[in-house]
């Protein structure tokens, strides 16, 4: 079974996001639901500038909880997002419609798993 290596899960609501997520922070996240006691990842993403704001954009979507982590730079957040995307089934299993985008200013960066 793939491992996210993130903190949480936390309820996906405004109060929980504000309590558990730094503003103006680069970060990775996973959104999902509980099936019994198992957290099922349904979407993975990142923010290169403000993880708190990005998670708030997902309010009202069909997810009940989130997990998060703070890499030290956008490059590392991109690499982690790519690995999580592939580890959890890519667009075939996740709600992500496309492969993660490269961070701004890094056009030659490659996905560590598939080379995109």
VENHUWO-V52288 format. One line per field, one symbol per residue. phi: phi as a letter, one per 20 degrees, with the letter a starting at -180 (. if undefined). psi: psi as a letter, one per 40 degrees, with the letter a starting at -180 (. if undefined). burial: I if it has 16 or more other ideal C-beta (glycine too) atoms within 10 Angstrom, else O. A space follows every 10 residues. Layout:
phi = ???
psi = ???
burial = ???
This chain:
phi = .fcflcepec febgfffffd cfeldfadbc dacedmdeee fdbcabcecb fgfffffegn efcdbccbbc febgffffff ffffgffeol ffdeefecfg effgncfefd ffddnf
psi = hihdfiiaii igidddddde hiifihiiih iaihgbehhh hehiaihedg ddddddeehe ifidiiiiig ieiddddddd dddddddeea eddiehdiii iiihegdeii hedee.
burial = OOOIOIOIII OIOOOIIOOI IOOOIIIIII IIOOOOOOIO IIIIIIIIOI IIOIIOOIOO OOIOIIIIIO IOOIIIIIII IIIIIIOIOI OOOIOIOOII OIIOOOOOOO IOOOOO
